[in-house]
Amino acid sequence: MDKTVQTAAEAVADIADGSSIAVGGFGMCGVPTALIAALLEQGASDLETISNNLGVDGFGLGTLLPAGRIRRTIGSYIGNNKEMARQYLAGELEVELTPQGTLAERLRAGGAGIPAFYTPAGVGTLVAEGGLPWRYAPDGSVAVMSPAKEVRAFDGVDHVLERALVPDFALVHAWKGDRHGNLVYRRSARNFNPDCAAAGRVTLAEVEHLVEPGEIDPDSVHTPGIHVDRVLHVSDMDKPIEFRTVR
C-alpha cells in the first residue's frame, strides 16, 4: 500500500513515446512541475497532452514544447504561450480546442467510467459542426480539421455528444498526501487536478506535505488513493505568479 517513490525520475520512468498524459493545473497554479521536469529529462517524445493549457513559455508544459516533445494537445486555452502559437501555426503541433467545462467533464467522465455524454456547450458552433483547424500544413492550409459531432435534442434543447478522456498517465500536484495516495488540494490548485487524477490509467502525484495514513481526515480527502499509483514528496516548490498586480 506504500505508493511513495524516492525520485521524480523513478515516477516517470515508464512513460513511453506516444503516451497520452493528462496534466493538472490552471495557468501557473497547481502544476506538477517536478514531474514535468523529470519527464523532460527522461526524454519521452511524440506525447499527447490533455490539460487546460500548455503552461507559459519556460514553465510547466511550456518546457516540453521547445524540446519538441509534444505532438498533440487537447485543451481549452491557448493564450500566454508564444511557442505554442508558433508551433500550431507552423503545423508542428496539433491542437484540439474544447470548451473549458466540457474538458473538465470529459476527464471526470473518464474517471467515472462513462464513455460519453451530451452537453449544450458548443451547439451551433464549429465545436459541434466540425471544421476547427486541428493541424495546419507548413504552407498555412488546414491539414486536419475537427469532425462533426452527433447532436441530439433533449426536452427541446440541442446537445452535442462528447467522448470521455482516459489518458495513459496523469500528472497531478497536491498540497498534502499520504503513502496510500489519498490527496488534498489547496484552494485554487483544486482545479483540473482531481479530474486528471481520476481519469489517468496510471496516476502520478507530487505532494508538498507527505503524511502517514490516517493523518488525513477522510472527509477532507479530495482524491481517494484508489486513483493514485505513485506518490512523490516534493518540497521548496517554486510558485510563480502569472499576473502580478500591485498598487
SEDO-894485 format. One record per residue (C-alpha): residue number from 1; residue in one letter; x, y, z. Coordinates in steps of 0.25 Angstrom, whole numbers, padded with zeros to 4 digits. Example, Ala and Ser with C-alpha at 12.3 -4.5 7.8 and 13.67 -1.06 7.14 Angstrom:
BEGIN
<atom num="1" residuo="a" c1="0049" c2="-0018" c3="0031"/>
<atom num="2" residuo="s" c1="0055" c2="-0004" c3="0029"/>
END
This chain:
BEGIN
<atom num="1" residuo="m" c1="0000" c2="0000" c3="0000"/>
<atom num="2" residuo="d" c1="0012" c2="0009" c3="0001"/>
<atom num="3" residuo="k" c1="0012" c2="0016" c3="-0012"/>
<atom num="4" residuo="t" c1="0023" c2="0026" c3="-0010"/>
<atom num="5" residuo="v" c1="0035" c2="0027" c3="-0019"/>
<atom num="6" residuo="q" c1="0048" c2="0033" c3="-0016"/>
<atom num="7" residuo="t" c1="0051" c2="0042" c3="-0028"/>
<atom num="8" residuo="a" c1="0043" c2="0048" c3="-0039"/>
<atom num="9" residuo="a" c1="0051" c2="0041" c3="-0049"/>
<atom num="10" residuo="e" c1="0046" c2="0028" c3="-0043"/>
<atom num="11" residuo="a" c1="0032" c2="0033" c3="-0044"/>
<atom num="12" residuo="v" c1="0032" c2="0036" c3="-0059"/>
<atom num="13" residuo="a" c1="0042" c2="0025" c3="-0064"/>
<atom num="14" residuo="d" c1="0031" c2="0016" c3="-0071"/>
<atom num="15" residuo="i" c1="0025" c2="0028" c3="-0079"/>
<atom num="16" residuo="a" c1="0027" c2="0023" c3="-0093"/>
<atom num="17" residuo="d" c1="0028" c2="0031" c3="-0106"/>
<atom num="18" residuo="g" c1="0014" c2="0033" c3="-0112"/>
<atom num="19" residuo="s" c1="0007" c2="0033" c3="-0098"/>
<atom num="20" residuo="s" c1="-0005" c2="0041" c3="-0095"/>
<atom num="21" residuo="i" c1="-0004" c2="0049" c3="-0082"/>
<atom num="22" residuo="a" c1="-0014" c2="0058" c3="-0074"/>
<atom num="23" residuo="v" c1="-0007" c2="0069" c3="-0066"/>
<atom num="24" residuo="g" c1="-0013" c2="0077" c3="-0055"/>
<atom num="25" residuo="g" c1="-0012" c2="0091" c3="-0053"/>
<atom num="26" residuo="f" c1="-0018" c2="0104" c3="-0058"/>
<atom num="27" residuo="g" c1="-0008" c2="0115" c3="-0063"/>
<atom num="28" residuo="m" c1="0003" c2="0114" c3="-0052"/>
<atom num="29" residuo="c" c1="-0006" c2="0109" c3="-0041"/>
<atom num="30" residuo="g" c1="-0006" c2="0094" c3="-0037"/>
<atom num="31" residuo="v" c1="0004" c2="0090" c3="-0048"/>
<atom num="32" residuo="p" c1="0012" c2="0077" c3="-0045"/>
<atom num="33" residuo="t" c1="0026" c2="0084" c3="-0049"/>
<atom num="34" residuo="a" c1="0035" c2="0074" c3="-0042"/>
<atom num="35" residuo="l" c1="0028" c2="0062" c3="-0050"/>
<atom num="36" residuo="i" c1="0029" c2="0070" c3="-0063"/>
<atom num="37" residuo="a" c1="0043" c2="0074" c3="-0061"/>
<atom num="38" residuo="a" c1="0046" c2="0059" c3="-0059"/>
<atom num="39" residuo="l" c1="0039" c2="0056" c3="-0072"/>
<atom num="40" residuo="l" c1="0047" c2="0066" c3="-0079"/>
<atom num="41" residuo="e" c1="0060" c2="0059" c3="-0074"/>
<atom num="42" residuo="q" c1="0054" c2="0045" c3="-0077"/>
<atom num="43" residuo="g" c1="0053" c2="0048" c3="-0092"/>
<atom num="44" residuo="a" c1="0039" c2="0043" c3="-0096"/>
<atom num="45" residuo="s" c1="0034" c2="0049" c3="-0109"/>
<atom num="46" residuo="d" c1="0022" c2="0049" c3="-0118"/>
<atom num="47" residuo="l" c1="0013" c2="0052" c3="-0106"/>
<atom num="48" residuo="e" c1="-0001" c2="0055" c3="-0106"/>
<atom num="49" residuo="t" c1="-0005" c2="0065" c3="-0094"/>
<atom num="50" residuo="i" c1="-0018" c2="0067" c3="-0088"/>
<atom num="51" residuo="s" c1="-0018" c2="0080" c3="-0080"/>
<atom num="52" residuo="n" c1="-0026" c2="0093" c3="-0078"/>
<atom num="53" residuo="n" c1="-0014" c2="0100" c3="-0085"/>
<atom num="54" residuo="l" c1="0001" c2="0097" c3="-0089"/>
<atom num="55" residuo="g" c1="0006" c2="0106" c3="-0078"/>
<atom num="56" residuo="v" c1="0014" c2="0118" c3="-0081"/>
<atom num="57" residuo="d" c1="0028" c2="0120" c3="-0088"/>
<atom num="58" residuo="g" c1="0038" c2="0113" c3="-0080"/>
<atom num="59" residuo="f" c1="0029" c2="0108" c3="-0069"/>
<atom num="60" residuo="g" c1="0021" c2="0095" c3="-0067"/>
<atom num="61" residuo="l" c1="0017" c2="0088" c3="-0080"/>
<atom num="62" residuo="g" c1="0023" c2="0100" c3="-0087"/>
<atom num="63" residuo="t" c1="0037" c2="0094" c3="-0084"/>
<atom num="64" residuo="l" c1="0033" c2="0082" c3="-0093"/>
<atom num="65" residuo="l" c1="0029" c2="0090" c3="-0105"/>
<atom num="66" residuo="p" c1="0042" c2="0096" c3="-0109"/>
<atom num="67" residuo="a" c1="0049" c2="0082" c3="-0108"/>
<atom num="68" residuo="g" c1="0039" c2="0077" c3="-0118"/>
<atom num="69" residuo="r" c1="0033" c2="0066" c3="-0109"/>
<atom num="70" residuo="i" c1="0018" c2="0069" c3="-0111"/>
<atom num="71" residuo="r" c1="0011" c2="0064" c3="-0123"/>
<atom num="72" residuo="r" c1="-0003" c2="0067" c3="-0120"/>
<atom num="73" residuo="t" c1="-0011" c2="0074" c3="-0109"/>
<atom num="74" residuo="i" c1="-0025" c2="0075" c3="-0104"/>
<atom num="75" residuo="g" c1="-0028" c2="0088" c3="-0096"/>
<atom num="76" residuo="s" c1="-0037" c2="0100" c3="-0095"/>
<atom num="77" residuo="y" c1="-0028" c2="0112" c3="-0094"/>
<atom num="78" residuo="i" c1="-0016" c2="0115" c3="-0103"/>
<atom num="79" residuo="g" c1="-0012" c2="0129" c3="-0098"/>
<atom num="80" residuo="n" c1="0001" c2="0133" c3="-0091"/>
<atom num="81" residuo="n" c1="0010" c2="0123" c3="-0099"/>
<atom num="82" residuo="k" c1="0016" c2="0129" c3="-0111"/>
<atom num="83" residuo="e" c1="0024" c2="0116" c3="-0114"/>
<atom num="84" residuo="m" c1="0011" c2="0108" c3="-0115"/>
<atom num="85" residuo="a" c1="0005" c2="0118" c3="-0124"/>
<atom num="86" residuo="r" c1="0017" c2="0118" c3="-0133"/>
<atom num="87" residuo="q" c1="0017" c2="0102" c3="-0134"/>
<atom num="88" residuo="y" c1="0002" c2="0102" c3="-0136"/>
<atom num="89" residuo="l" c1="0002" c2="0112" c3="-0148"/>
<atom num="90" residuo="a" c1="0015" c2="0105" c3="-0154"/>
<atom num="91" residuo="g" c1="0008" c2="0092" c3="-0154"/>
<atom num="92" residuo="e" c1="0017" c2="0086" c3="-0143"/>
<atom num="93" residuo="l" c1="0007" c2="0084" c3="-0133"/>
<atom num="94" residuo="e" c1="-0008" c2="0078" c3="-0134"/>
<atom num="95" residuo="v" c1="-0018" c2="0085" c3="-0125"/>
<atom num="96" residuo="e" c1="-0031" c2="0081" c3="-0121"/>
<atom num="97" residuo="l" c1="-0039" c2="0092" c3="-0114"/>
<atom num="98" residuo="t" c1="-0051" c2="0089" c3="-0106"/>
<atom num="99" residuo="p" c1="-0059" c2="0097" c3="-0096"/>
<atom num="100" residuo="q" c1="-0053" c2="0098" c3="-0082"/>
<atom num="101" residuo="g" c1="-0065" c2="0092" c3="-0075"/>
<atom num="102" residuo="t" c1="-0066" c2="0081" c3="-0086"/>
<atom num="103" residuo="l" c1="-0051" c2="0078" c3="-0084"/>
<atom num="104" residuo="a" c1="-0053" c2="0076" c3="-0069"/>
<atom num="105" residuo="e" c1="-0065" c2="0067" c3="-0071"/>
<atom num="106" residuo="r" c1="-0058" c2="0059" c3="-0082"/>
<atom num="107" residuo="l" c1="-0048" c2="0056" c3="-0071"/>
<atom num="108" residuo="r" c1="-0058" c2="0054" c3="-0060"/>
<atom num="109" residuo="a" c1="-0066" c2="0044" c3="-0069"/>
<atom num="110" residuo="g" c1="-0053" c2="0036" c3="-0072"/>
<atom num="111" residuo="g" c1="-0050" c2="0035" c3="-0057"/>
<atom num="112" residuo="a" c1="-0065" c2="0030" c3="-0054"/>
<atom num="113" residuo="g" c1="-0065" c2="0020" c3="-0066"/>
<atom num="114" residuo="i" c1="-0075" c2="0028" c3="-0074"/>
<atom num="115" residuo="p" c1="-0071" c2="0027" c3="-0089"/>
<atom num="116" residuo="a" c1="-0078" c2="0039" c3="-0094"/>
<atom num="117" residuo="f" c1="-0089" c2="0050" c3="-0090"/>
<atom num="118" residuo="y" c1="-0097" c2="0061" c3="-0096"/>
<atom num="119" residuo="t" c1="-0095" c2="0075" c3="-0093"/>
<atom num="120" residuo="p" c1="-0101" c2="0088" c3="-0099"/>
<atom num="121" residuo="a" c1="-0088" c2="0095" c3="-0099"/>
<atom num="122" residuo="g" c1="-0083" c2="0097" c3="-0114"/>
<atom num="123" residuo="v" c1="-0096" c2="0094" c3="-0121"/>
<atom num="124" residuo="g" c1="-0097" c2="0103" c3="-0133"/>
<atom num="125" residuo="t" c1="-0082" c2="0105" c3="-0134"/>
<atom num="126" residuo="l" c1="-0071" c2="0099" c3="-0140"/>
<atom num="127" residuo="v" c1="-0069" c2="0090" c3="-0128"/>
<atom num="128" residuo="a" c1="-0081" c2="0083" c3="-0132"/>
<atom num="129" residuo="e" c1="-0082" c2="0085" c3="-0147"/>
<atom num="130" residuo="g" c1="-0067" c2="0082" c3="-0149"/>
<atom num="131" residuo="g" c1="-0057" c2="0090" c3="-0157"/>
<atom num="132" residuo="l" c1="-0048" c2="0095" c3="-0146"/>
<atom num="133" residuo="p" c1="-0033" c2="0094" c3="-0150"/>
<atom num="134" residuo="w" c1="-0026" c2="0083" c3="-0142"/>
<atom num="135" residuo="r" c1="-0013" c2="0084" c3="-0150"/>
<atom num="136" residuo="y" c1="-0008" c2="0093" c3="-0161"/>
<atom num="137" residuo="a" c1="0001" c2="0090" c3="-0172"/>
<atom num="138" residuo="p" c1="0014" c2="0097" c3="-0174"/>
<atom num="139" residuo="d" c1="0008" c2="0105" c3="-0185"/>
<atom num="140" residuo="g" c1="-0003" c2="0110" c3="-0176"/>
<atom num="141" residuo="s" c1="-0014" c2="0102" c3="-0181"/>
<atom num="142" residuo="v" c1="-0022" c2="0093" c3="-0172"/>
<atom num="143" residuo="a" c1="-0017" c2="0079" c3="-0171"/>
<atom num="144" residuo="v" c1="-0026" c2="0073" c3="-0161"/>
<atom num="145" residuo="m" c1="-0040" c2="0078" c3="-0157"/>
<atom num="146" residuo="s" c1="-0049" c2="0074" c3="-0146"/>
<atom num="147" residuo="p" c1="-0060" c2="0065" c3="-0149"/>
<atom num="148" residuo="a" c1="-0075" c2="0068" c3="-0148"/>
<atom num="149" residuo="k" c1="-0081" c2="0062" c3="-0135"/>
<atom num="150" residuo="e" c1="-0095" c2="0056" c3="-0132"/>
<atom num="151" residuo="v" c1="-0105" c2="0066" c3="-0128"/>
<atom num="152" residuo="r" c1="-0118" c2="0061" c3="-0121"/>
<atom num="153" residuo="a" c1="-0130" c2="0069" c3="-0115"/>
<atom num="154" residuo="f" c1="-0134" c2="0067" c3="-0100"/>
<atom num="155" residuo="d" c1="-0146" c2="0074" c3="-0096"/>
<atom num="156" residuo="g" c1="-0146" c2="0082" c3="-0108"/>
<atom num="157" residuo="v" c1="-0131" c2="0087" c3="-0106"/>
<atom num="158" residuo="d" c1="-0120" c2="0082" c3="-0115"/>
<atom num="159" residuo="h" c1="-0108" c2="0075" c3="-0108"/>
<atom num="160" residuo="v" c1="-0095" c2="0071" c3="-0115"/>
<atom num="161" residuo="l" c1="-0089" c2="0057" c3="-0112"/>
<atom num="162" residuo="e" c1="-0075" c2="0058" c3="-0105"/>
<atom num="163" residuo="r" c1="-0065" c2="0046" c3="-0103"/>
<atom num="164" residuo="a" c1="-0059" c2="0043" c3="-0089"/>
<atom num="165" residuo="l" c1="-0044" c2="0044" c3="-0088"/>
<atom num="166" residuo="v" c1="-0036" c2="0033" c3="-0082"/>
<atom num="167" residuo="p" c1="-0021" c2="0036" c3="-0083"/>
<atom num="168" residuo="d" c1="-0009" c2="0026" c3="-0081"/>
<atom num="169" residuo="f" c1="-0004" c2="0035" c3="-0070"/>
<atom num="170" residuo="a" c1="-0008" c2="0046" c3="-0061"/>
<atom num="171" residuo="l" c1="0002" c2="0056" c3="-0054"/>
<atom num="172" residuo="v" c1="-0004" c2="0064" c3="-0043"/>
<atom num="173" residuo="h" c1="0000" c2="0073" c3="-0031"/>
<atom num="174" residuo="a" c1="-0006" c2="0073" c3="-0018"/>
<atom num="175" residuo="w" c1="-0003" c2="0081" c3="-0005"/>
<atom num="176" residuo="k" c1="-0004" c2="0068" c3="0004"/>
<atom num="177" residuo="g" c1="-0004" c2="0053" c3="0002"/>
<atom num="178" residuo="d" c1="-0001" c2="0040" c3="0010"/>
<atom num="179" residuo="r" c1="0006" c2="0028" c3="0006"/>
<atom num="180" residuo="h" c1="-0007" c2="0021" c3="0001"/>
<atom num="181" residuo="g" c1="-0009" c2="0032" c3="-0009"/>
<atom num="182" residuo="n" c1="-0020" c2="0040" c3="-0003"/>
<atom num="183" residuo="l" c1="-0019" c2="0054" c3="-0007"/>
<atom num="184" residuo="v" c1="-0023" c2="0068" c3="-0002"/>
<atom num="185" residuo="y" c1="-0022" c2="0080" c3="-0011"/>
<atom num="186" residuo="r" c1="-0021" c2="0095" c3="-0006"/>
<atom num="187" residuo="r" c1="-0030" c2="0105" c3="-0011"/>
<atom num="188" residuo="s" c1="-0030" c2="0109" c3="-0026"/>
<atom num="189" residuo="a" c1="-0020" c2="0097" c3="-0028"/>
<atom num="190" residuo="r" c1="-0032" c2="0089" c3="-0027"/>
<atom num="191" residuo="n" c1="-0035" c2="0092" c3="-0042"/>
<atom num="192" residuo="f" c1="-0033" c2="0081" c3="-0052"/>
<atom num="193" residuo="n" c1="-0024" c2="0072" c3="-0043"/>
<atom num="194" residuo="p" c1="-0036" c2="0064" c3="-0037"/>
<atom num="195" residuo="d" c1="-0041" c2="0061" c3="-0051"/>
<atom num="196" residuo="c" c1="-0028" c2="0057" c3="-0057"/>
<atom num="197" residuo="a" c1="-0024" c2="0048" c3="-0045"/>
<atom num="198" residuo="a" c1="-0037" c2="0040" c3="-0047"/>
<atom num="199" residuo="a" c1="-0036" c2="0039" c3="-0062"/>
<atom num="200" residuo="g" c1="-0022" c2="0034" c3="-0063"/>
<atom num="201" residuo="r" c1="-0019" c2="0019" c3="-0065"/>
<atom num="202" residuo="v" c1="-0007" c2="0022" c3="-0057"/>
<atom num="203" residuo="t" c1="-0007" c2="0034" c3="-0048"/>
<atom num="204" residuo="l" c1="0006" c2="0040" c3="-0042"/>
<atom num="205" residuo="a" c1="0004" c2="0051" c3="-0031"/>
<atom num="206" residuo="e" c1="0014" c2="0060" c3="-0025"/>
<atom num="207" residuo="v" c1="0011" c2="0065" c3="-0011"/>
<atom num="208" residuo="e" c1="0016" c2="0077" c3="-0003"/>
<atom num="209" residuo="h" c1="0014" c2="0070" c3="0010"/>
<atom num="210" residuo="l" c1="0015" c2="0055" c3="0011"/>
<atom num="211" residuo="v" c1="0008" c2="0049" c3="0024"/>
<atom num="212" residuo="e" c1="0005" c2="0036" c3="0029"/>
<atom num="213" residuo="p" c1="-0008" c2="0028" c3="0026"/>
<atom num="214" residuo="g" c1="-0019" c2="0032" c3="0036"/>
<atom num="215" residuo="e" c1="-0014" c2="0047" c3="0038"/>
<atom num="216" residuo="i" c1="-0023" c2="0052" c3="0027"/>
<atom num="217" residuo="d" c1="-0038" c2="0053" c3="0032"/>
<atom num="218" residuo="p" c1="-0046" c2="0044" c3="0022"/>
<atom num="219" residuo="d" c1="-0056" c2="0055" c3="0020"/>
<atom num="220" residuo="s" c1="-0044" c2="0064" c3="0015"/>
<atom num="221" residuo="v" c1="-0039" c2="0055" c3="0004"/>
<atom num="222" residuo="h" c1="-0041" c2="0061" c3="-0010"/>
<atom num="223" residuo="t" c1="-0035" c2="0049" c3="-0018"/>
<atom num="224" residuo="p" c1="-0036" c2="0035" c3="-0011"/>
<atom num="225" residuo="g" c1="-0024" c2="0027" c3="-0012"/>
<atom num="226" residuo="i" c1="-0030" c2="0017" c3="-0021"/>
<atom num="227" residuo="h" c1="-0028" c2="0027" c3="-0033"/>
<atom num="228" residuo="v" c1="-0013" c2="0029" c3="-0030"/>
<atom num="229" residuo="d" c1="-0002" c2="0019" c3="-0033"/>
<atom num="230" residuo="r" c1="0011" c2="0027" c3="-0029"/>
<atom num="231" residuo="v" c1="0013" c2="0038" c3="-0019"/>
<atom num="232" residuo="l" c1="0025" c2="0047" c3="-0019"/>
<atom num="233" residuo="h" c1="0029" c2="0056" c3="-0008"/>
<atom num="234" residuo="v" c1="0034" c2="0070" c3="-0013"/>
<atom num="235" residuo="s" c1="0038" c2="0082" c3="-0004"/>
<atom num="236" residuo="d" c1="0043" c2="0096" c3="-0007"/>
<atom num="237" residuo="m" c1="0033" c2="0098" c3="-0019"/>
<atom num="238" residuo="d" c1="0035" c2="0110" c3="-0028"/>
<atom num="239" residuo="k" c1="0021" c2="0116" c3="-0029"/>
<atom num="240" residuo="p" c1="0022" c2="0128" c3="-0038"/>
<atom num="241" residuo="i" c1="0011" c2="0138" c3="-0040"/>
<atom num="242" residuo="e" c1="0005" c2="0138" c3="-0055"/>
<atom num="243" residuo="f" c1="0000" c2="0153" c3="-0054"/>
<atom num="244" residuo="r" c1="0006" c2="0161" c3="-0043"/>
<atom num="245" residuo="t" c1="-0003" c2="0173" c3="-0039"/>
<atom num="246" residuo="v" c1="0002" c2="0183" c3="-0029"/>
<atom num="247" residuo="r" c1="-0004" c2="0197" c3="-0025"/>
END
